[in-house]
Amino acid sequence: MESVNFKPLYGTETRTKAVECILEPLFTKVKCFARRGHMKGSYRLKSKPQENILSSVKEVVQLLSDDFSVVQSVPSLSSDFLTAKTDVIDTGQYFYSSVSSFLSDPANESHQSGVCRAINAFLAALSRLLILADIADSLVLNQQFEAVLSGITEFQSVSSHAELSRLWNTFYPHVLQLISLSKKRASDLIDLEDRRKIESANYVLKNNTPLLHTSCKVCLRYPDNLIPRDSRTFVSNSLSDAVELIQSVFNGISKSNGIRLRTSGKLLEALDEFENSLFTNPDQKSTVHIQEHIQFSLKGLLSSVYKLVDSSKLNSKRRSAIDEYCTQLKNITSELISEYSKKTVDVRATEKIIQKLLKIINSLKQLLIRCAIDSTSNAFMAKETCLMALNDATKFGCDQRIDAACQLFQKRSVSMISSAYQLCSLSTDEECCSKIQLACQQIEQLVPQLINIAYLLFKYPSSKSVELNYEAFRKVYEESVNLLYSCVNELVGMHDFLAVSDDLMLLEYQKSIRALSDKDELSVQQTSTSMQQRSAYICEVILNKMIARTENNEYVDQVMEKVTLIRDQYTPDFVNIARNTLSRLAAGQSVDEKAYRYSGHALCSGVHDLRLTVLNECDLPFDNDIESLNLQDNHGNVDNLQPSSSSLPHLPSPPLPHNNYYHRHRDQHSNDNEQIEVSVSSMKDKQKSIREMDRVNSMLENNSTSNYNHKSRKYLPHKR
């Protein structure tokens, strides 16, 4: 039988799933068919590959015969499509009949040659049809590219509202069509990075296109003002960049979309690199090479850690804890290098040193995750308040108020972005980190524009066009923040989140008690508001995570019960009592400190009880590195964050929560203004309660640290 030469369709790599899923398997089947058909005795029965290839060809021919529509948007290709369709049907039928003739008389060489010719003809016709379909898609996309880019240019010189309305009615459908076509075509791309680029470009097109319309309206209303012109230029550039990015992907040209900063997992990679350097096999590498590798990895790790610490606002205790871990790493690493410098390496000594380093790495990783979650919790808690303050300032404010609102809005936006990037550095979820970077880029670009438009609205509060433009920018900003918020919460594990929230809630409660004792109305208001916002944030995050679960309904019901208790009972009670306390402080009247303490104490206990309930699950999914790292036995520098001088009341426990970790005694006859210092035993009680739950969670902890033990068992020197 003649040999069949199977050559690639294009001179480039396969970039679409259509080729990968249709042509390449067909080539493979035909190869197998050709080999099987030449076997002796094959005339006696049909092999399975032969049946597969025949049925596949028959399906293709039947599909093209029954229903085949030419792309109406490309009439110039109609005749080519019709010719290609006819060729596929004819060659398919010819191939089918050739195979039938060959199976009836496989010893006939003319039948064998006929099958080979039919194979080549059919595959060539099918390839041509797919290429024409690809060309048609490209032509339609190019038409949309030209229409959108020319429309963006025309918006720059629009001179009347009638012209603007006409241009918008023509331009917007082209944008929607471009988004739809690029989305469909992106689903056929093989490369994941290309699909992400298309997704980010479509996101920008979808959200920023309405801004071009509203910005042009303001430009027509205030032609001499620079702010609307800057906004129009910003939107035009963002849309042009998005269209060019889509073009570059479909044309196979490498072009950066401006958001691939490769921040995901950088700190984790530094930790893993240092950890892996400890397990270099001395039989394969010299001790000098091992020492240099360890020193280089440690230097990179410490640099990444210090960058994270410098970019985040950590409290002094967490910062000092990180410094202590870094100092221990440097000292113990020096001991390990000294051991490798000896002529005869002490196997047991190096093993002990490596185990110490692994323990410190694990604790440092846990602490860094807690620090990142601390930053994100503070940044995203009540994320909408700053924007609401900016809205109010544009309508009812003065110069000082609008300035303060803009500064606070910018500060909160920067805080959200920096905390999100910190979390990305501790995660290996590329898809989620890519969305975070897209949202951060949008927020970074929108913040100065939104501030400028807010000032313009403050200057012209009765202008309808300015107000609509501000609302359009505000809506796009909120969508970007919501995307960032959902992705950040997806990366954060419940156990670490609740551990951090538990500590922060207790700290805020202690601050409020001290402020109430000092009659500091402003501090009481700030801490009470923070407690209210944090409890709402905790309930929202846990609620979203529970809704996403599809199994273990009993566990979900238990957690939801605690969330409902915090949301519907403890938080409203605390808010009402705090409001009454603040009104009495403002009026100079006596306050009911005992009621305030009791309600705050109940709220803190409810949060801690929720944390213990979440820890009751034994079969946790380890979908990402943050979720897999749970509470450790050593909480000395992580959880014990209470101030040295603080006061907590001796109050009875709330009705439902149990296993409370506060040092409580019933004292029904104590004075309302009595101050009771937290004893050392109170702190020990908390640690004892948490360690008890950690004992239940020990299996999970072993799973999360098993990679360290596995590596140590496999590569430690004494196993040589």
KEMAR-304526 format. One line per 8 residues: number of its first residue (from 1); their letters; for each residue x negated, y negated, z of C-alpha. Coordinates in Angstrom, 1 decimal, padded with zeros to 4 digits. Last residue first. Layout:
BEGIN
NUM	A	X,Y,Z | ...
This chain:
BEGIN
720	RKHPLYKR	-022.0,-008.5,051.5 | -019.2,-008.5,054.0 | -021.3,-010.3,056.7 | -021.7,-013.2,054.3 | -018.0,-014.2,054.2 | -016.6,-013.8,050.7 | -013.6,-011.5,050.8 | -012.5,-011.7,054.4
712	SKHNYNST	-013.0,-015.4,054.5 | -011.1,-015.9,051.3 | -008.2,-014.0,052.6 | -008.2,-015.8,055.9 | -008.1,-019.1,054.2 | -005.4,-018.1,051.8 | -003.4,-016.7,054.7 | -003.0,-020.2,056.1
704	SNNELMSN	000.6,-020.9,054.9 | 001.6,-017.3,055.4 | 000.2,-017.2,058.9 | 002.1,-020.4,059.7 | 005.3,-018.9,058.4 | 004.8,-015.9,060.6 | 004.1,-018.2,063.6 | 007.4,-020.0,063.3
696	VRDMERIS	008.8,-018.4,066.4 | 005.6,-019.3,068.2 | 006.0,-022.8,066.8 | 009.3,-023.1,068.6 | 007.6,-022.4,071.9 | 004.8,-024.8,071.0 | 007.4,-027.5,070.5 | 009.0,-026.9,073.9
688	KQKDKMSS	005.6,-026.8,075.6 | 004.5,-030.0,073.9 | 007.6,-031.8,075.1 | 007.2,-030.4,078.6 | 003.5,-031.4,078.7 | 004.5,-035.0,077.8 | 007.0,-035.0,080.7 | 004.4,-033.4,083.0
680	VSVEIQEN	002.2,-036.4,082.5 | 004.9,-038.6,083.9 | 007.0,-041.1,082.0 | 007.4,-044.2,084.2 | 010.8,-044.9,085.7 | 012.1,-048.5,085.6 | 015.4,-049.2,087.5 | 017.5,-051.9,085.9
672	DNSHQDRH	020.8,-049.9,086.1 | 020.2,-048.8,089.6 | 020.1,-045.1,090.3 | 023.1,-043.4,091.9 | 023.8,-040.7,089.2 | 020.2,-039.4,089.2 | 020.2,-036.2,087.3 | 016.7,-035.4,086.4
664	RHYYNNHP	015.1,-035.6,082.9 | 011.5,-035.3,081.6 | 012.4,-035.3,077.9 | 012.0,-032.3,075.6 | 015.6,-031.3,075.2 | 016.3,-027.6,074.8 | 020.0,-028.4,074.3 | 022.1,-030.8,072.3
656	LPPSPLHP	025.9,-030.7,072.8 | 026.9,-032.9,075.8 | 024.0,-035.3,076.0 | 021.6,-034.5,078.9 | 021.8,-036.4,082.1 | 019.7,-039.5,082.6 | 016.4,-040.1,084.3 | 015.4,-043.0,082.0
648	LSSSSPQL	012.3,-043.3,079.9 | 009.5,-045.8,080.4 | 006.3,-046.2,078.6 | 002.7,-046.9,079.4 | 000.2,-044.6,077.6 | 002.1,-044.9,074.4 | 003.5,-041.6,073.0 | 001.8,-040.1,070.0
640	NDVNGHND	001.4,-036.5,071.1 | 002.5,-035.0,067.8 | -000.7,-035.1,065.8 | -003.7,-035.5,068.1 | -002.9,-032.7,070.5 | -000.5,-030.8,068.3 | -002.6,-027.6,068.0 | -000.2,-024.8,067.5
632	QLNLSEID	000.6,-025.9,064.0 | 003.9,-027.2,062.6 | 004.5,-026.3,059.0 | 002.4,-026.4,055.9 | 004.3,-024.4,053.2 | 006.6,-027.3,052.4 | 003.7,-029.6,051.5 | 001.9,-027.1,049.3
624	NDFPLDCE	004.9,-026.4,047.1 | 007.6,-023.8,046.6 | 006.9,-021.9,049.8 | 010.4,-020.6,050.4 | 011.2,-020.1,054.1 | 012.3,-016.8,055.5 | 012.3,-017.5,059.3 | 014.8,-020.3,059.6
616	NLVTLRLD	015.0,-021.5,063.2 | 012.7,-024.4,062.6 | 015.7,-026.4,061.1 | 017.5,-026.0,064.4 | 014.5,-027.3,066.4 | 014.3,-030.4,064.2 | 018.0,-031.0,064.5 | 017.6,-030.8,068.3
608	HVGSCLAH	014.9,-033.4,068.1 | 017.2,-035.7,066.2 | 020.0,-035.2,068.6 | 017.7,-035.8,071.6 | 016.7,-039.1,070.1 | 020.3,-040.1,069.6 | 021.3,-039.0,073.1 | 018.4,-041.0,074.6
600	GSYRYAKE	019.5,-044.1,072.7 | 023.1,-043.7,074.0 | 021.9,-043.0,077.5 | 019.4,-045.9,077.5 | 022.0,-048.4,076.3 | 024.6,-047.2,078.8 | 022.1,-047.4,081.6 | 020.9,-050.9,080.6
592	DVSQGAAL	024.4,-052.3,080.9 | 023.7,-055.9,080.3 | 024.1,-059.0,082.4 | 025.0,-062.2,080.6 | 022.7,-064.7,078.9 | 025.0,-065.0,075.9 | 022.4,-063.7,073.5 | 021.6,-060.8,075.9
584	RSLTNRAI	025.3,-060.0,076.1 | 025.7,-060.0,072.3 | 022.6,-057.8,072.0 | 024.0,-055.2,074.5 | 027.3,-055.1,072.8 | 025.7,-054.5,069.4 | 023.4,-051.8,071.0 | 026.4,-050.1,072.6
576	NVFDPTYQ	028.3,-050.0,069.2 | 025.2,-048.9,067.3 | 024.4,-046.1,069.8 | 027.9,-044.7,069.7 | 027.9,-044.9,065.9 | 024.5,-043.0,065.7 | 025.3,-040.3,068.2 | 028.8,-039.3,067.0
568	DRILTVKE	029.3,-039.2,063.2 | 025.8,-039.2,061.8 | 024.0,-037.3,064.6 | 026.8,-034.8,065.1 | 027.2,-034.3,061.3 | 023.4,-033.6,060.9 | 023.6,-031.1,063.8 | 026.5,-029.3,062.2
560	MVQDVYEN	024.8,-029.4,058.8 | 021.8,-027.6,060.2 | 024.0,-024.8,061.6 | 026.0,-024.6,058.4 | 022.9,-024.3,056.3 | 021.6,-021.4,058.5 | 024.9,-019.6,058.1 | 024.9,-020.2,054.4
552	NETRAIMK	021.6,-018.5,053.8 | 021.7,-019.1,050.0 | 022.4,-021.8,047.5 | 020.4,-024.6,048.9 | 020.5,-028.0,047.1 | 023.2,-029.3,049.4 | 020.9,-028.6,052.4 | 018.1,-030.7,051.0
544	NLIVECIY	020.4,-033.6,050.2 | 021.8,-033.5,053.8 | 018.4,-033.4,055.3 | 017.3,-036.5,053.5 | 020.6,-038.4,054.1 | 020.7,-037.5,057.8 | 017.1,-038.5,058.4 | 017.7,-041.8,056.6
536	ASRQQMST	020.8,-042.6,058.7 | 018.9,-041.8,061.9 | 016.0,-044.0,060.7 | 018.3,-046.9,059.9 | 019.9,-046.8,063.3 | 016.6,-046.5,065.1 | 015.2,-049.4,063.1 | 018.2,-051.6,063.9
528	STQQVSLE	017.7,-050.8,067.6 | 014.0,-051.6,067.4 | 014.5,-054.9,065.7 | 017.4,-056.1,067.8 | 015.7,-055.1,071.1 | 012.6,-056.9,069.9 | 014.5,-060.1,069.1 | 016.4,-060.0,072.4
520	DKDSLARI	013.4,-059.6,074.7 | 015.0,-059.3,078.1 | 011.8,-057.7,079.4 | 013.6,-054.5,080.4 | 015.3,-054.5,077.1 | 012.0,-054.8,075.3 | 010.6,-051.9,077.2 | 013.6,-049.8,076.5
512	SKQYELLM	013.5,-050.8,072.8 | 009.8,-049.8,072.5 | 010.5,-046.4,074.1 | 013.3,-045.8,071.6 | 011.1,-046.8,068.7 | 008.4,-044.4,069.8 | 011.0,-041.6,070.2 | 012.4,-042.2,066.7
504	LDDSVALF	008.8,-042.2,065.3 | 008.0,-038.9,066.9 | 011.1,-037.1,065.7 | 010.8,-038.7,062.2 | 007.2,-037.3,061.9 | 008.2,-033.8,063.0 | 011.4,-034.0,060.9 | 009.5,-034.8,057.7
496	DHMGVLEN	006.9,-032.2,058.4 | 009.6,-029.5,058.9 | 011.8,-030.7,056.0 | 009.1,-030.6,053.4 | 008.5,-033.8,051.3 | 008.0,-033.4,047.6 | 011.7,-033.5,046.8 | 012.2,-036.5,049.0
488	VCSYLLNV	009.6,-038.3,047.0 | 011.3,-037.4,043.7 | 014.7,-038.6,045.0 | 013.3,-041.9,046.2 | 011.3,-042.6,043.0 | 014.4,-042.0,040.9 | 016.5,-044.1,043.2 | 013.9,-046.9,043.1
480	SEEYVKRF	013.9,-046.8,039.3 | 017.7,-046.9,039.2 | 017.7,-049.8,041.6 | 015.2,-051.8,039.5 | 017.3,-051.2,036.4 | 020.4,-052.5,038.2 | 018.6,-055.5,039.5 | 017.4,-056.4,036.0
472	AEYNLEVS	021.0,-056.3,034.7 | 022.3,-058.2,037.7 | 019.8,-060.9,037.2 | 020.7,-061.2,033.5 | 024.4,-061.4,034.4 | 023.7,-064.1,036.9 | 021.6,-066.1,034.5 | 024.3,-065.9,031.8
464	KSSPYKFL	027.0,-066.9,034.3 | 025.2,-070.0,035.4 | 026.8,-071.3,038.7 | 023.7,-070.6,040.9 | 021.3,-072.4,038.6 | 018.2,-073.0,040.7 | 018.8,-069.9,042.9 | 019.5,-067.9,039.7
456	LYAINILQ	016.2,-069.1,038.3 | 014.4,-068.1,041.5 | 016.0,-064.7,041.3 | 014.9,-064.4,037.7 | 011.3,-065.0,038.7 | 011.6,-062.4,041.5 | 013.2,-059.9,039.1 | 010.4,-060.3,036.6
448	PVLQEIQQ	007.7,-060.0,039.2 | 009.3,-056.8,040.5 | 010.2,-055.2,037.2 | 006.7,-054.3,036.0 | 005.6,-052.6,039.3 | 009.0,-050.9,039.6 | 008.7,-049.4,036.1 | 005.2,-048.2,036.7
440	CALQIKSC	006.3,-046.7,040.0 | 009.2,-044.9,038.4 | 007.0,-043.3,035.7 | 004.4,-042.4,038.3 | 007.0,-040.7,040.4 | 008.4,-038.8,037.4 | 004.9,-037.5,036.6 | 004.5,-036.5,040.3
432	CEEDTSLS	007.7,-034.4,040.1 | 006.5,-032.6,036.9 | 003.0,-032.1,038.2 | 003.9,-030.6,041.5 | 000.4,-030.2,043.0 | 001.0,-032.4,046.0 | -001.2,-034.3,048.4 | -002.3,-037.0,046.0
424	CLQYASSI	001.3,-037.5,045.0 | 002.2,-038.3,048.6 | -000.3,-041.1,048.7 | 001.0,-042.3,045.3 | 004.5,-042.5,046.8 | 003.2,-044.5,049.8 | 001.5,-047.0,047.6 | 004.7,-047.5,045.4
416	MSVSRKQF	007.1,-047.8,048.3 | 004.8,-050.3,050.1 | 004.4,-052.4,047.0 | 008.2,-052.6,046.7 | 008.6,-053.5,050.4 | 006.0,-056.3,050.1 | 007.6,-057.7,046.9 | 011.0,-057.8,048.5
408	LQCAADIR	009.7,-059.4,051.7 | 007.9,-062.1,049.7 | 011.0,-062.7,047.6 | 013.2,-062.9,050.7 | 010.8,-065.3,052.5 | 010.7,-067.6,049.5 | 014.5,-067.5,049.0 | 015.0,-068.3,052.7
400	QDCGFKTA	012.5,-071.2,052.8 | 014.0,-072.8,049.7 | 017.6,-072.5,051.0 | 019.9,-069.5,050.8 | 023.5,-068.8,049.9 | 023.5,-067.4,046.4 | 019.9,-066.5,045.6 | 019.2,-065.7,049.3
392	DNLAMLCT	022.1,-063.3,049.5 | 020.8,-061.3,046.5 | 017.2,-061.3,047.9 | 018.5,-060.0,051.3 | 020.4,-057.3,049.5 | 017.2,-056.3,047.7 | 015.3,-056.2,051.0 | 018.1,-054.0,052.6
384	EKAMFANS	018.2,-051.4,049.8 | 015.3,-049.3,051.0 | 016.8,-048.7,054.4 | 014.1,-046.2,055.1 | 012.0,-045.8,052.0 | 008.8,-047.5,053.2 | 008.9,-046.3,056.8 | 009.6,-042.7,055.8
376	TSDIACRI	007.0,-042.9,052.9 | 004.2,-044.0,055.2 | 005.0,-041.4,057.9 | 005.2,-038.7,055.2 | 001.7,-039.6,054.1 | 000.4,-039.5,057.6 | 002.1,-036.2,058.3 | 000.5,-034.8,055.1
368	LLQKLSNI	-002.9,-036.1,056.2 | -002.5,-034.5,059.6 | -001.6,-031.1,058.1 | -004.6,-031.3,055.8 | -006.9,-032.3,058.7 | -005.6,-029.3,060.8 | -006.3,-026.9,057.9 | -009.7,-028.4,057.2
360	IKLLKQII	-010.6,-028.3,060.9 | -009.7,-024.6,061.1 | -011.6,-023.8,058.0 | -014.6,-025.6,059.3 | -014.5,-023.6,062.6 | -014.2,-020.4,060.6 | -017.2,-021.4,058.5 | -019.3,-022.0,061.6
352	KETARVDV	-018.4,-018.6,063.1 | -019.3,-016.8,059.9 | -022.5,-018.7,059.6 | -023.5,-017.6,063.1 | -022.5,-014.0,062.5 | -024.6,-013.8,059.3 | -027.7,-015.4,060.7 | -029.6,-016.4,057.6
344	TKKSYESI	-033.3,-015.4,057.6 | -035.6,-018.1,056.2 | -033.5,-020.8,057.8 | -032.1,-023.6,055.6 | -028.7,-021.8,055.3 | -028.3,-022.1,059.1 | -029.2,-025.8,059.0 | -026.6,-026.3,056.2
336	LESTINKL	-024.0,-024.7,058.5 | -024.9,-026.9,061.4 | -024.8,-030.0,059.2 | -021.3,-028.9,058.1 | -020.3,-028.7,061.7 | -021.4,-032.4,062.3 | -019.9,-033.7,059.1 | -016.6,-031.9,059.5
328	QTCYEDIA	-016.4,-032.9,063.2 | -016.8,-036.5,062.2 | -014.1,-036.2,059.6 | -011.7,-034.7,062.2 | -012.5,-037.5,064.6 | -011.9,-040.2,062.0 | -008.6,-038.6,061.2 | -007.6,-038.5,064.8
320	SRRKSNLK	-008.7,-042.2,065.2 | -006.4,-043.2,062.3 | -003.6,-041.2,063.8 | -004.0,-042.8,067.2 | -004.5,-046.4,065.8 | -001.3,-046.3,063.8 | -001.6,-045.9,060.1 | -000.9,-048.5,057.5
312	SSDVLKYV	-002.0,-046.8,054.3 | -004.6,-047.7,051.7 | -007.6,-047.5,054.0 | -006.6,-044.1,055.3 | -006.1,-042.7,051.8 | -009.4,-044.1,050.6 | -011.1,-042.7,053.6 | -009.8,-039.2,052.9
304	SSLLGKLS	-010.8,-039.3,049.2 | -014.4,-040.4,050.1 | -014.6,-037.8,052.9 | -013.7,-035.1,050.4 | -016.1,-036.2,047.7 | -019.0,-036.3,050.2 | -018.1,-032.9,051.6 | -018.1,-031.4,048.1
296	FQIHEQIH	-021.5,-032.8,047.3 | -022.9,-031.6,050.6 | -021.5,-028.1,050.2 | -022.8,-027.8,046.6 | -026.3,-029.1,047.6 | -026.5,-026.6,050.4 | -025.3,-023.7,048.2 | -027.8,-024.6,045.5
288	VTSKQDPN	-030.6,-024.6,048.1 | -029.4,-021.2,049.5 | -029.7,-019.7,046.0 | -026.6,-018.5,044.2 | -025.4,-015.0,043.3 | -026.3,-013.1,046.4 | -025.6,-016.0,048.6 | -021.9,-015.9,047.5
280	TFLSNEFE	-020.3,-019.3,047.6 | -017.5,-019.2,050.2 | -018.1,-022.6,051.8 | -018.0,-024.4,048.5 | -014.4,-023.1,048.1 | -013.3,-025.1,051.1 | -015.0,-028.3,049.9 | -013.3,-027.9,046.5
272	DLAELLKG	-010.0,-027.1,048.1 | -010.0,-030.3,050.2 | -011.0,-032.4,047.2 | -008.3,-030.7,045.1 | -005.8,-031.5,047.8 | -006.8,-035.1,047.7 | -006.4,-035.3,044.0 | -003.1,-033.3,043.9
264	STRLRIGN	-001.2,-035.7,041.7 | -003.1,-038.9,041.0 | -003.8,-038.2,037.3 | -003.2,-041.7,036.2 | -000.9,-040.7,033.4 | 001.4,-043.7,033.5 | 000.2,-045.9,030.6 | 001.8,-043.9,027.8
256	SKSIGNFV	-001.6,-042.9,026.4 | -001.8,-042.2,022.7 | -003.1,-039.1,021.0 | -001.7,-039.0,017.4 | 000.3,-035.9,016.4 | 002.8,-037.9,014.4 | 005.6,-036.8,016.6 | 003.7,-037.9,019.7
248	SQILEVAD	002.4,-041.2,018.2 | 005.9,-042.2,017.1 | 007.4,-041.6,020.5 | 004.7,-043.8,022.0 | 005.2,-046.5,019.4 | 008.9,-046.6,020.4 | 008.1,-046.9,024.1 | 005.4,-049.6,023.5
240	SLSNSVFT	007.9,-051.6,021.4 | 010.5,-051.4,024.1 | 008.1,-052.5,026.8 | 006.8,-055.3,024.7 | 010.3,-056.6,023.9 | 011.3,-056.4,027.6 | 008.3,-058.4,028.8 | 008.7,-061.0,026.0
232	RSDRPILN	012.4,-061.5,026.9 | 011.5,-061.9,030.5 | 008.8,-064.4,029.7 | 011.2,-066.4,027.6 | 013.8,-066.3,030.4 | 011.2,-067.7,032.9 | 009.7,-070.4,030.6 | 012.7,-072.7,030.6
224	DPYRLCVK	013.1,-075.0,027.5 | 015.6,-072.8,025.7 | 018.0,-072.6,028.7 | 021.3,-071.2,027.4 | 019.8,-069.6,024.3 | 017.0,-068.1,026.4 | 019.5,-066.9,029.0 | 021.4,-065.0,026.3
216	CSTHLLPT	018.2,-063.6,025.0 | 017.4,-062.2,028.4 | 020.8,-060.6,028.6 | 020.4,-058.7,025.3 | 016.8,-057.7,025.9 | 017.7,-056.4,029.4 | 020.3,-054.0,027.8 | 017.3,-052.2,026.1
208	NNKLVYNA	015.3,-051.7,029.3 | 017.1,-048.7,030.9 | 017.6,-046.4,027.9 | 014.4,-047.4,026.1 | 012.3,-047.0,029.2 | 013.8,-043.6,030.0 | 013.4,-042.5,026.4 | 009.7,-043.4,026.6
200	SEIKRRDE	009.3,-041.4,029.8 | 011.0,-038.3,028.3 | 009.0,-038.5,025.1 | 005.8,-038.6,027.1 | 006.9,-035.7,029.3 | 007.6,-033.7,026.2 | 004.2,-034.4,024.8 | 002.6,-033.3,028.1
192	LDILDSAR	004.5,-030.0,028.1 | 003.1,-029.1,024.6 | 005.5,-026.8,022.7 | 007.8,-029.4,021.2 | 011.3,-028.3,020.2 | 012.9,-030.0,023.2 | 011.2,-033.2,022.0 | 013.2,-033.0,018.8
184	KKSLSILQ	016.5,-033.1,020.6 | 015.4,-035.9,022.9 | 013.8,-037.9,020.0 | 017.1,-037.6,018.0 | 019.3,-038.8,021.0 | 017.0,-041.6,022.0 | 016.7,-042.8,018.4 | 020.5,-042.7,018.0
176	LVHPYFTN	021.0,-044.7,021.2 | 018.4,-047.3,020.0 | 020.1,-047.5,016.5 | 023.5,-047.9,018.2 | 022.0,-050.9,020.2 | 020.6,-052.8,017.2 | 023.7,-053.4,015.1 | 026.0,-054.6,017.8
168	WLRSLEAH	023.1,-056.5,019.3 | 022.3,-058.3,016.0 | 025.9,-059.4,015.5 | 026.2,-060.7,019.1 | 022.9,-062.5,018.9 | 023.8,-064.1,015.6 | 027.1,-065.3,017.2 | 025.3,-066.5,020.3
160	SSVSQFET	022.9,-068.6,018.2 | 019.2,-069.0,017.3 | 017.7,-065.5,017.4 | 014.0,-065.6,016.8 | 012.6,-063.1,019.3 | 015.6,-060.8,018.8 | 014.6,-060.3,015.2 | 011.3,-058.6,016.3
152	IGSLVAEF	013.1,-056.1,018.5 | 015.5,-055.4,015.6 | 012.6,-054.7,013.3 | 011.2,-052.2,015.8 | 014.5,-050.5,016.3 | 015.4,-050.2,012.5 | 011.9,-049.1,011.6 | 011.8,-046.4,014.3
144	QQNLVLSD	015.4,-045.3,013.4 | 014.4,-044.8,009.7 | 011.3,-043.0,010.8 | 013.4,-040.6,012.9 | 015.6,-039.8,009.9 | 012.5,-039.2,007.8 | 010.9,-037.0,010.4 | 014.0,-034.9,010.8
136	AIDALILL	014.2,-034.5,007.0 | 010.5,-033.5,006.9 | 011.1,-030.9,009.6 | 014.0,-029.5,007.7 | 011.9,-029.4,004.5 | 009.2,-027.6,006.3 | 011.7,-025.0,007.6 | 013.0,-024.4,004.1
128	RSLAALFA	009.4,-024.1,002.7 | 008.6,-021.5,005.4 | 011.7,-019.5,004.5 | 010.8,-019.5,000.8 | 007.2,-018.5,001.5 | 008.3,-015.8,003.9 | 010.7,-014.3,001.4 | 008.2,-014.4,-001.5
120	NIARCVGS	005.4,-012.8,000.5 | 007.6,-010.0,001.8 | 009.1,-009.4,-001.7 | 005.6,-009.1,-003.2 | 004.6,-006.6,-000.5 | 007.8,-004.6,-000.9 | 007.4,-004.5,-004.7 | 003.8,-003.2,-004.3
112	QHSENAPD	005.1,-000.3,-002.2 | 007.9,000.5,-004.7 | 005.4,000.6,-007.5 | 003.3,003.0,-005.5 | 006.1,005.6,-005.2 | 005.4,007.8,-002.2 | 007.9,005.9,-000.1 | 010.9,007.0,-002.3
104	SLFSSVSS	014.2,006.2,-000.6 | 012.5,004.0,002.0 | 010.8,002.0,-000.8 | 014.0,001.4,-002.7 | 015.7,000.2,000.5 | 012.8,-002.1,001.3 | 012.9,-003.6,-002.2 | 016.7,-004.2,-001.9
96	YFYQGTDI	016.2,-006.1,001.4 | 013.2,-008.1,000.0 | 015.3,-009.0,-003.1 | 018.2,-010.0,-000.9 | 015.9,-012.2,001.2 | 014.2,-013.6,-001.9 | 017.5,-014.7,-003.3 | 018.9,-016.1,000.0
88	VDTKATLF	015.6,-017.9,000.8 | 015.3,-019.3,-002.8 | 018.9,-020.5,-002.8 | 018.4,-022.4,000.5 | 015.2,-023.9,-000.8 | 016.9,-025.1,-004.0 | 019.8,-026.6,-002.0 | 017.4,-028.3,000.4
80	DSSLSPVS	015.4,-029.7,-002.4 | 018.6,-031.0,-004.1 | 019.7,-032.7,-000.9 | 016.3,-034.2,-000.1 | 017.0,-037.7,-001.5 | 020.3,-037.7,000.4 | 018.5,-038.0,003.7 | 021.1,-039.1,006.2
72	QVVSFDDS	023.5,-036.4,005.1 | 021.3,-033.6,006.3 | 022.3,-030.7,004.2 | 024.7,-028.2,005.8 | 024.4,-024.4,005.8 | 027.2,-022.1,006.7 | 028.1,-018.6,005.4 | 025.3,-017.9,003.0
64	LLQVVEKV	022.5,-019.3,005.1 | 023.6,-017.3,008.1 | 024.1,-014.1,006.1 | 020.6,-014.4,004.6 | 019.1,-015.0,008.1 | 021.0,-012.1,009.6 | 020.0,-009.7,006.9 | 016.4,-010.7,007.3
56	SSLINEQP	016.6,-010.0,011.0 | 018.4,-006.7,010.5 | 015.8,-005.5,008.0 | 012.9,-006.5,010.3 | 014.4,-004.8,013.3 | 015.2,-001.6,011.4 | 011.7,-001.4,010.1 | 010.3,-002.0,013.6
48	KSKLRYSG	012.5,000.9,014.9 | 011.2,003.5,012.4 | 013.4,004.9,009.7 | 013.4,008.6,009.2 | 012.0,011.2,006.7 | 010.4,008.8,004.3 | 007.8,007.9,007.0 | 006.2,011.2,006.5
40	KMHGRRAF	002.8,009.8,006.1 | 002.4,006.2,007.4 | 002.4,003.4,004.9 | 005.7,001.9,006.0 | 004.5,001.7,009.6 | 001.6,-000.6,008.6 | 003.8,-002.9,006.5 | 006.5,-003.1,009.1
32	CKVKTFLP	004.0,-004.0,011.9 | 002.7,-006.8,009.8 | 006.2,-007.9,008.9 | 007.2,-007.9,012.6 | 004.2,-010.1,013.4 | 004.9,-012.5,010.6 | 008.6,-012.7,011.8 | 007.4,-013.4,015.4
24	ELICEVAK	005.3,-016.3,014.0 | 008.0,-017.7,011.8 | 011.0,-018.0,014.2 | 010.0,-018.6,017.8 | 006.6,-020.4,017.3 | 007.7,-022.2,014.1 | 010.9,-023.4,015.7 | 009.1,-024.0,019.0
16	TRTETGYL	007.0,-026.8,017.5 | 003.3,-027.7,017.7 | 001.6,-024.8,015.9 | -002.0,-025.9,015.3 | -003.0,-027.7,012.1 | -003.7,-026.6,008.5 | -000.1,-025.6,008.2 | 001.7,-022.4,007.5
8	PKFNVSEM	-001.0,-020.1,008.9 | -002.1,-017.3,006.5 | -000.9,-013.7,006.5 | -002.6,-011.8,003.6 | -000.7,-008.6,002.9 | -002.7,-005.5,002.0 | -001.3,-003.5,-000.8 | 000.0,000.0,000.0
